[in-house]
Amino acid sequence: MIPARSLPIRFYRFWQAAPLALILWTCVWCNLNSGWWDFITPKNLSDWLYLVRATLPFGVLPVATFILLRRRKLRLPKQAPSRYLMAYGVLALLATVFSPIPPWSLYWSCTFLAAILAAWTFVDRPDALESARWLLLATWVATFLVAATIGYMTHGRVFTETGSDVLSDLNGLSRSSGVARWAAVPGLVCLVRAYYTRGWSLIAFYLAGAAVSFSIVYRMQSRGAVFGVLAALVFALLVSTKMRRYALPFAFIALVVIMILESPTALSNRFTVYIERGQDRAEFLTMTGRTHTYAQGIAAFEDAPILGRGQWADRLVFHGHVHNSFLQALLNAGIIGGIPYFASWITGWMLFYKLQKKSARLIPDDRIHLMECGTVMMFFTVRAIPETTTASFSVDLLVMVAIYVYLEILTLKSAAKKLRQVIPQYYVIPSRMRRTETTATVGTSRLI
């Protein structure tokens, strides 16, 4: 890893080269937890702040578009997941004309497109890979800060009360608002960095951050986040040989200690109580009512299967949350928009596995970033089943777009590096032939 003392210097150089990109990305993040409903006559400072945050996408969208069109340096792979997300977003924007409330769908389409364009402004420059690294780092820092704020605001209830009591609103926040998701991302990043860090002080810091984050996930009892974290941890163990070497023995020892402290029957009962969350059998089997909204979503999709009904179609058509990314995409943009949306997930994983195969050629920083991206992407892949991960504007979209853009630029740079290694070897033979066969005039002229 690059020493921590060099990070301020690198950031200063990046800020000098691309200050507007970071400002635009910050504006997109500030738009979270605001919306069309904030366009009201402000009566106090809080109303003014929400109004400004709600209008930020309409400033980011034209500015980012102007920057990209003026510089014309954006290079992405042909099979780029962010391109497919952009195509899906444009098709959902066109479907706004079929929305029950077009202004609402138009607003969320603008926020969706603004997020992707803001991320692209980081990499429309010669030092695209370094900018992509900063985009990823800025995203991790943002999730960490929000998670820390939530943990501080709710520590009196999250870390002291029983599970069923934590399900209620926490100072205006609830499990349904994605508290567990905010904690899971920095927890996974901290855990990956702990395995790839040499300094004991940094290892202790990262492990402490991961422990606090995962404890919040556990206390929130969000089943989608819990299973997503478990899947991400298993994925990290399967992919990383270093993590298998150290984590598997530790996991085995922890399992033996747990089995000694509690009997299998007690553990099974505790697990059942935790998963059921106080629900009866009917509520549990319907996934907290999700099966009913799935049926409503399928019926709404059948009414507009080709182009959909625009962003937020589930809320505007049957006044519910469909709780599935892929069904949400079909509702928003129909089959035509659903195809590029599905392709974004597939190509994202394709890029990761292509890079993972040649990770030994990457510098240490990029190996760590690659592992972070894969682990977090696995978490959101699992979470895409019970929630709407990248189908609409949310923090999930911001994190995944940053991951996609980084994987895309790293793919281009690694391919260009391989090409540079091959070209000199190709031309070294003619130069030697030209020096050794000076009398062969015809042959020399052909080589030149």
Contacts in CASP RR format, 6 or more apart in sequence:
PFRMAT RR
TARGET T0000
AUTHOR 0000-0000-0000
METHOD contacts of the structure
MODEL  1
MIPARSLPIRFYRFWQAAPLALILWTCVWCNLNSGWWDFITPKNLSDWLY
LVRATLPFGVLPVATFILLRRRKLRLPKQAPSRYLMAYGVLALLATVFSP
IPPWSLYWSCTFLAAILAAWTFVDRPDALESARWLLLATWVATFLVAATI
GYMTHGRVFTETGSDVLSDLNGLSRSSGVARWAAVPGLVCLVRAYYTRGW
SLIAFYLAGAAVSFSIVYRMQSRGAVFGVLAALVFALLVSTKMRRYALPF
AFIALVVIMILESPTALSNRFTVYIERGQDRAEFLTMTGRTHTYAQGIAA
FEDAPILGRGQWADRLVFHGHVHNSFLQALLNAGIIGGIPYFASWITGWM
LFYKLQKKSARLIPDDRIHLMECGTVMMFFTVRAIPETTTASFSVDLLVM
VAIYVYLEILTLKSAAKKLRQVIPQYYVIPSRMRRTETTATVGTSRLI
1 196 0 8 1.000
1 197 0 8 1.000
1 198 0 8 1.000
1 364 0 8 1.000
1 365 0 8 1.000
1 368 0 8 1.000
2 10 0 8 1.000
2 364 0 8 1.000
2 365 0 8 1.000
4 202 0 8 1.000
10 130 0 8 1.000
10 134 0 8 1.000
11 134 0 8 1.000
14 22 0 8 1.000
14 130 0 8 1.000
14 131 0 8 1.000
14 134 0 8 1.000
15 22 0 8 1.000
17 125 0 8 1.000
17 127 0 8 1.000
17 131 0 8 1.000
18 121 0 8 1.000
18 122 0 8 1.000
18 125 0 8 1.000
18 131 0 8 1.000
20 63 0 8 1.000
20 67 0 8 1.000
20 121 0 8 1.000
21 118 0 8 1.000
21 121 0 8 1.000
21 122 0 8 1.000
21 131 0 8 1.000
21 135 0 8 1.000
22 134 0 8 1.000
22 138 0 8 1.000
24 60 0 8 1.000
24 63 0 8 1.000
24 64 0 8 1.000
24 118 0 8 1.000
24 121 0 8 1.000
25 118 0 8 1.000
25 119 0 8 1.000
25 121 0 8 1.000
25 122 0 8 1.000
25 135 0 8 1.000
25 138 0 8 1.000
27 56 0 8 1.000
27 57 0 8 1.000
27 59 0 8 1.000
27 60 0 8 1.000
27 118 0 8 1.000
28 56 0 8 1.000
28 57 0 8 1.000
28 60 0 8 1.000
28 111 0 8 1.000
28 114 0 8 1.000
28 115 0 8 1.000
28 118 0 8 1.000
28 398 0 8 1.000
29 142 0 8 1.000
29 398 0 8 1.000
30 53 0 8 1.000
30 56 0 8 1.000
31 53 0 8 1.000
31 54 0 8 1.000
31 56 0 8 1.000
31 57 0 8 1.000
31 111 0 8 1.000
31 114 0 8 1.000
31 393 0 8 1.000
32 394 0 8 1.000
32 395 0 8 1.000
32 398 0 8 1.000
34 50 0 8 1.000
34 53 0 8 1.000
34 54 0 8 1.000
35 54 0 8 1.000
35 107 0 8 1.000
36 54 0 8 1.000
36 103 0 8 1.000
36 104 0 8 1.000
36 107 0 8 1.000
36 108 0 8 1.000
38 47 0 8 1.000
38 50 0 8 1.000
38 51 0 8 1.000
38 53 0 8 1.000
38 54 0 8 1.000
39 51 0 8 1.000
39 54 0 8 1.000
39 55 0 8 1.000
40 47 0 8 1.000
40 51 0 8 1.000
41 47 0 8 1.000
42 48 0 8 1.000
42 50 0 8 1.000
42 51 0 8 1.000
57 107 0 8 1.000
57 110 0 8 1.000
57 111 0 8 1.000
57 114 0 8 1.000
58 110 0 8 1.000
59 114 0 8 1.000
60 114 0 8 1.000
60 117 0 8 1.000
60 118 0 8 1.000
61 110 0 8 1.000
61 113 0 8 1.000
61 114 0 8 1.000
61 117 0 8 1.000
64 114 0 8 1.000
64 117 0 8 1.000
64 118 0 8 1.000
64 120 0 8 1.000
64 121 0 8 1.000
65 117 0 8 1.000
67 121 0 8 1.000
67 124 0 8 1.000
68 74 0 8 1.000
68 117 0 8 1.000
68 120 0 8 1.000
68 121 0 8 1.000
68 124 0 8 1.000
71 124 0 8 1.000
71 125 0 8 1.000
72 124 0 8 1.000
73 124 0 8 1.000
73 125 0 8 1.000
73 126 0 8 1.000
74 120 0 8 1.000
74 123 0 8 1.000
74 124 0 8 1.000
75 128 0 8 1.000
75 412 0 8 1.000
76 82 0 8 1.000
76 83 0 8 1.000
76 123 0 8 1.000
76 408 0 8 1.000
76 409 0 8 1.000
76 412 0 8 1.000
77 351 0 8 1.000
77 408 0 8 1.000
77 411 0 8 1.000
77 412 0 8 1.000
79 347 0 8 1.000
79 350 0 8 1.000
79 351 0 8 1.000
80 347 0 8 1.000
80 404 0 8 1.000
80 408 0 8 1.000
81 343 0 8 1.000
81 344 0 8 1.000
81 345 0 8 1.000
81 347 0 8 1.000
81 348 0 8 1.000
81 351 0 8 1.000
81 404 0 8 1.000
81 407 0 8 1.000
81 408 0 8 1.000
82 116 0 8 1.000
82 119 0 8 1.000
82 120 0 8 1.000
82 344 0 8 1.000
82 401 0 8 1.000
82 404 0 8 1.000
82 405 0 8 1.000
82 408 0 8 1.000
84 340 0 8 1.000
84 341 0 8 1.000
84 343 0 8 1.000
84 344 0 8 1.000
84 347 0 8 1.000
85 116 0 8 1.000
85 340 0 8 1.000
85 341 0 8 1.000
85 344 0 8 1.000
85 390 0 8 1.000
85 401 0 8 1.000
85 404 0 8 1.000
86 113 0 8 1.000
86 116 0 8 1.000
87 337 0 8 1.000
87 340 0 8 1.000
88 329 0 8 1.000
88 333 0 8 1.000
88 337 0 8 1.000
88 338 0 8 1.000
88 340 0 8 1.000
88 341 0 8 1.000
88 344 0 8 1.000
89 109 0 8 1.000
89 112 0 8 1.000
89 113 0 8 1.000
89 333 0 8 1.000
89 337 0 8 1.000
90 113 0 8 1.000
91 307 0 8 1.000
91 333 0 8 1.000
91 334 0 8 1.000
91 336 0 8 1.000
91 337 0 8 1.000
91 338 0 8 1.000
91 340 0 8 1.000
92 105 0 8 1.000
92 109 0 8 1.000
92 112 0 8 1.000
92 308 0 8 1.000
92 310 0 8 1.000
92 311 0 8 1.000
92 332 0 8 1.000
92 333 0 8 1.000
92 337 0 8 1.000
93 106 0 8 1.000
93 109 0 8 1.000
93 110 0 8 1.000
93 113 0 8 1.000
93 310 0 8 1.000
93 311 0 8 1.000
94 307 0 8 1.000
95 105 0 8 1.000
95 304 0 8 1.000
95 307 0 8 1.000
95 308 0 8 1.000
95 309 0 8 1.000
95 310 0 8 1.000
95 332 0 8 1.000
95 333 0 8 1.000
95 334 0 8 1.000
96 102 0 8 1.000
96 105 0 8 1.000
96 106 0 8 1.000
96 109 0 8 1.000
96 310 0 8 1.000
96 311 0 8 1.000
98 304 0 8 1.000
98 307 0 8 1.000
98 308 0 8 1.000
98 309 0 8 1.000
98 310 0 8 1.000
99 105 0 8 1.000
99 106 0 8 1.000
99 309 0 8 1.000
99 310 0 8 1.000
99 311 0 8 1.000
99 312 0 8 1.000
99 313 0 8 1.000
99 316 0 8 1.000
100 309 0 8 1.000
100 316 0 8 1.000
100 317 0 8 1.000
101 316 0 8 1.000
104 311 0 8 1.000
104 312 0 8 1.000
104 316 0 8 1.000
105 309 0 8 1.000
105 310 0 8 1.000
105 311 0 8 1.000
105 312 0 8 1.000
105 313 0 8 1.000
105 316 0 8 1.000
108 311 0 8 1.000
108 312 0 8 1.000
108 392 0 8 1.000
108 393 0 8 1.000
109 310 0 8 1.000
109 311 0 8 1.000
111 393 0 8 1.000
112 311 0 8 1.000
112 392 0 8 1.000
112 393 0 8 1.000
112 397 0 8 1.000
115 393 0 8 1.000
115 397 0 8 1.000
115 398 0 8 1.000
115 401 0 8 1.000
116 401 0 8 1.000
119 135 0 8 1.000
119 401 0 8 1.000
119 402 0 8 1.000
119 405 0 8 1.000
120 405 0 8 1.000
122 128 0 8 1.000
122 131 0 8 1.000
122 132 0 8 1.000
122 134 0 8 1.000
122 135 0 8 1.000
122 405 0 8 1.000
123 131 0 8 1.000
123 132 0 8 1.000
123 135 0 8 1.000
123 405 0 8 1.000
123 408 0 8 1.000
123 409 0 8 1.000
125 131 0 8 1.000
128 409 0 8 1.000
128 412 0 8 1.000
128 413 0 8 1.000
129 409 0 8 1.000
129 410 0 8 1.000
129 413 0 8 1.000
131 409 0 8 1.000
132 405 0 8 1.000
132 406 0 8 1.000
132 409 0 8 1.000
132 410 0 8 1.000
133 365 0 8 1.000
133 366 0 8 1.000
133 369 0 8 1.000
133 406 0 8 1.000
135 402 0 8 1.000
135 405 0 8 1.000
135 406 0 8 1.000
136 369 0 8 1.000
136 372 0 8 1.000
136 373 0 8 1.000
136 402 0 8 1.000
136 403 0 8 1.000
136 406 0 8 1.000
138 402 0 8 1.000
139 398 0 8 1.000
139 399 0 8 1.000
139 402 0 8 1.000
140 185 0 8 1.000
140 186 0 8 1.000
140 189 0 8 1.000
140 372 0 8 1.000
142 398 0 8 1.000
143 182 0 8 1.000
143 185 0 8 1.000
143 186 0 8 1.000
143 189 0 8 1.000
143 395 0 8 1.000
143 399 0 8 1.000
144 186 0 8 1.000
144 189 0 8 1.000
146 182 0 8 1.000
146 395 0 8 1.000
147 182 0 8 1.000
147 183 0 8 1.000
147 185 0 8 1.000
147 186 0 8 1.000
147 213 0 8 1.000
147 216 0 8 1.000
150 173 0 8 1.000
150 179 0 8 1.000
150 182 0 8 1.000
150 183 0 8 1.000
150 216 0 8 1.000
151 158 0 8 1.000
151 183 0 8 1.000
151 212 0 8 1.000
151 216 0 8 1.000
153 170 0 8 1.000
153 171 0 8 1.000
153 173 0 8 1.000
154 170 0 8 1.000
154 171 0 8 1.000
154 173 0 8 1.000
154 179 0 8 1.000
157 165 0 8 1.000
157 166 0 8 1.000
157 170 0 8 1.000
158 166 0 8 1.000
158 170 0 8 1.000
158 215 0 8 1.000
158 216 0 8 1.000
158 219 0 8 1.000
158 220 0 8 1.000
159 215 0 8 1.000
159 219 0 8 1.000
163 219 0 8 1.000
163 221 0 8 1.000
163 277 0 8 1.000
164 277 0 8 1.000
164 278 0 8 1.000
166 175 0 8 1.000
166 219 0 8 1.000
166 220 0 8 1.000
166 221 0 8 1.000
167 174 0 8 1.000
167 175 0 8 1.000
167 221 0 8 1.000
167 277 0 8 1.000
168 174 0 8 1.000
170 179 0 8 1.000
173 179 0 8 1.000
175 220 0 8 1.000
175 221 0 8 1.000
175 222 0 8 1.000
178 222 0 8 1.000
178 225 0 8 1.000
179 216 0 8 1.000
179 220 0 8 1.000
179 222 0 8 1.000
180 216 0 8 1.000
180 217 0 8 1.000
180 220 0 8 1.000
180 222 0 8 1.000
180 224 0 8 1.000
180 225 0 8 1.000
180 226 0 8 1.000
181 222 0 8 1.000
181 225 0 8 1.000
181 383 0 8 1.000
181 387 0 8 1.000
181 395 0 8 1.000
181 396 0 8 1.000
182 395 0 8 1.000
183 212 0 8 1.000
183 213 0 8 1.000
183 214 0 8 1.000
183 216 0 8 1.000
183 217 0 8 1.000
183 220 0 8 1.000
183 225 0 8 1.000
184 213 0 8 1.000
184 214 0 8 1.000
184 217 0 8 1.000
184 225 0 8 1.000
184 228 0 8 1.000
184 229 0 8 1.000
184 232 0 8 1.000
184 379 0 8 1.000
185 376 0 8 1.000
185 379 0 8 1.000
185 399 0 8 1.000
186 209 0 8 1.000
186 213 0 8 1.000
187 209 0 8 1.000
187 210 0 8 1.000
187 213 0 8 1.000
187 214 0 8 1.000
188 210 0 8 1.000
188 229 0 8 1.000
188 232 0 8 1.000
188 233 0 8 1.000
188 236 0 8 1.000
188 372 0 8 1.000
188 375 0 8 1.000
188 376 0 8 1.000
188 379 0 8 1.000
189 372 0 8 1.000
189 375 0 8 1.000
189 376 0 8 1.000
190 206 0 8 1.000
190 207 0 8 1.000
190 209 0 8 1.000
190 210 0 8 1.000
190 213 0 8 1.000
191 206 0 8 1.000
191 207 0 8 1.000
191 210 0 8 1.000
191 233 0 8 1.000
191 236 0 8 1.000
191 375 0 8 1.000
192 236 0 8 1.000
192 368 0 8 1.000
192 371 0 8 1.000
192 372 0 8 1.000
192 375 0 8 1.000
193 202 0 8 1.000
193 206 0 8 1.000
193 368 0 8 1.000
193 372 0 8 1.000
194 202 0 8 1.000
194 203 0 8 1.000
194 206 0 8 1.000
194 207 0 8 1.000
194 210 0 8 1.000
195 240 0 8 1.000
195 242 0 8 1.000
195 243 0 8 1.000
195 246 0 8 1.000
195 247 0 8 1.000
196 242 0 8 1.000
196 364 0 8 1.000
196 367 0 8 1.000
196 368 0 8 1.000
196 371 0 8 1.000
197 203 0 8 1.000
197 206 0 8 1.000
214 229 0 8 1.000
217 225 0 8 1.000
217 226 0 8 1.000
217 229 0 8 1.000
218 226 0 8 1.000
221 274 0 8 1.000
221 277 0 8 1.000
223 275 0 8 1.000
223 277 0 8 1.000
223 386 0 8 1.000
224 382 0 8 1.000
224 383 0 8 1.000
224 385 0 8 1.000
224 386 0 8 1.000
224 387 0 8 1.000
225 383 0 8 1.000
227 382 0 8 1.000
228 378 0 8 1.000
228 379 0 8 1.000
228 382 0 8 1.000
228 383 0 8 1.000
229 379 0 8 1.000
231 378 0 8 1.000
231 379 0 8 1.000
231 381 0 8 1.000
231 382 0 8 1.000
232 375 0 8 1.000
232 376 0 8 1.000
232 378 0 8 1.000
232 379 0 8 1.000
232 382 0 8 1.000
233 375 0 8 1.000
235 374 0 8 1.000
235 375 0 8 1.000
235 378 0 8 1.000
236 243 0 8 1.000
236 371 0 8 1.000
236 375 0 8 1.000
236 378 0 8 1.000
237 243 0 8 1.000
237 244 0 8 1.000
237 247 0 8 1.000
237 248 0 8 1.000
238 244 0 8 1.000
239 356 0 8 1.000
239 371 0 8 1.000
239 374 0 8 1.000
240 371 0 8 1.000
258 267 0 8 1.000
259 267 0 8 1.000
262 270 0 8 1.000
275 284 0 8 1.000
276 284 0 8 1.000
279 288 0 8 1.000
283 289 0 8 1.000
285 291 0 8 1.000
286 292 0 8 1.000
287 323 0 8 1.000
287 386 0 8 1.000
290 323 0 8 1.000
290 324 0 8 1.000
290 386 0 8 1.000
293 314 0 8 1.000
293 318 0 8 1.000
293 320 0 8 1.000
293 321 0 8 1.000
293 322 0 8 1.000
293 323 0 8 1.000
294 322 0 8 1.000
294 323 0 8 1.000
294 324 0 8 1.000
294 327 0 8 1.000
296 314 0 8 1.000
296 318 0 8 1.000
296 320 0 8 1.000
296 322 0 8 1.000
297 314 0 8 1.000
297 317 0 8 1.000
297 318 0 8 1.000
297 322 0 8 1.000
297 327 0 8 1.000
297 331 0 8 1.000
298 327 0 8 1.000
299 318 0 8 1.000
300 309 0 8 1.000
300 313 0 8 1.000
300 314 0 8 1.000
300 317 0 8 1.000
300 318 0 8 1.000
300 331 0 8 1.000
301 308 0 8 1.000
301 327 0 8 1.000
301 330 0 8 1.000
301 331 0 8 1.000
301 334 0 8 1.000
303 317 0 8 1.000
304 334 0 8 1.000
305 330 0 8 1.000
305 334 0 8 1.000
305 335 0 8 1.000
306 334 0 8 1.000
306 335 0 8 1.000
306 336 0 8 1.000
307 333 0 8 1.000
307 334 0 8 1.000
307 336 0 8 1.000
307 337 0 8 1.000
308 330 0 8 1.000
308 331 0 8 1.000
308 332 0 8 1.000
308 333 0 8 1.000
308 334 0 8 1.000
309 316 0 8 1.000
309 317 0 8 1.000
309 331 0 8 1.000
309 332 0 8 1.000
310 331 0 8 1.000
310 332 0 8 1.000
310 333 0 8 1.000
311 332 0 8 1.000
311 392 0 8 1.000
311 393 0 8 1.000
312 332 0 8 1.000
312 392 0 8 1.000
313 328 0 8 1.000
313 331 0 8 1.000
313 332 0 8 1.000
314 320 0 8 1.000
314 321 0 8 1.000
314 322 0 8 1.000
314 328 0 8 1.000
314 331 0 8 1.000
315 321 0 8 1.000
317 331 0 8 1.000
321 388 0 8 1.000
322 328 0 8 1.000
322 331 0 8 1.000
322 388 0 8 1.000
323 386 0 8 1.000
323 387 0 8 1.000
323 388 0 8 1.000
324 384 0 8 1.000
324 385 0 8 1.000
324 386 0 8 1.000
324 387 0 8 1.000
324 388 0 8 1.000
325 384 0 8 1.000
325 385 0 8 1.000
325 387 0 8 1.000
325 388 0 8 1.000
325 389 0 8 1.000
325 390 0 8 1.000
325 391 0 8 1.000
326 338 0 8 1.000
326 341 0 8 1.000
326 342 0 8 1.000
326 384 0 8 1.000
326 391 0 8 1.000
328 388 0 8 1.000
328 391 0 8 1.000
328 392 0 8 1.000
329 337 0 8 1.000
329 338 0 8 1.000
329 341 0 8 1.000
329 342 0 8 1.000
329 391 0 8 1.000
330 338 0 8 1.000
332 391 0 8 1.000
332 392 0 8 1.000
333 341 0 8 1.000
341 390 0 8 1.000
341 391 0 8 1.000
344 390 0 8 1.000
344 404 0 8 1.000
345 381 0 8 1.000
345 384 0 8 1.000
348 377 0 8 1.000
348 404 0 8 1.000
348 407 0 8 1.000
349 377 0 8 1.000
349 381 0 8 1.000
351 404 0 8 1.000
351 407 0 8 1.000
351 408 0 8 1.000
351 411 0 8 1.000
352 370 0 8 1.000
352 373 0 8 1.000
352 374 0 8 1.000
352 377 0 8 1.000
352 407 0 8 1.000
354 411 0 8 1.000
355 362 0 8 1.000
355 370 0 8 1.000
355 407 0 8 1.000
355 410 0 8 1.000
355 411 0 8 1.000
355 414 0 8 1.000
356 370 0 8 1.000
358 414 0 8 1.000
359 367 0 8 1.000
359 370 0 8 1.000
361 414 0 8 1.000
361 417 0 8 1.000
362 370 0 8 1.000
362 410 0 8 1.000
362 414 0 8 1.000
366 410 0 8 1.000
369 406 0 8 1.000
369 410 0 8 1.000
370 407 0 8 1.000
370 410 0 8 1.000
373 403 0 8 1.000
373 406 0 8 1.000
373 407 0 8 1.000
374 403 0 8 1.000
376 399 0 8 1.000
376 403 0 8 1.000
377 400 0 8 1.000
377 403 0 8 1.000
380 389 0 8 1.000
380 390 0 8 1.000
380 396 0 8 1.000
380 399 0 8 1.000
380 400 0 8 1.000
381 389 0 8 1.000
383 389 0 8 1.000
383 396 0 8 1.000
384 390 0 8 1.000
387 396 0 8 1.000
388 394 0 8 1.000
388 396 0 8 1.000
389 396 0 8 1.000
389 397 0 8 1.000
389 400 0 8 1.000
390 396 0 8 1.000
390 397 0 8 1.000
390 400 0 8 1.000
390 401 0 8 1.000
430 447 0 8 1.000
433 447 0 8 1.000
434 444 0 8 1.000
434 447 0 8 1.000
434 448 0 8 1.000
437 443 0 8 1.000
437 444 0 8 1.000
438 444 0 8 1.000
END
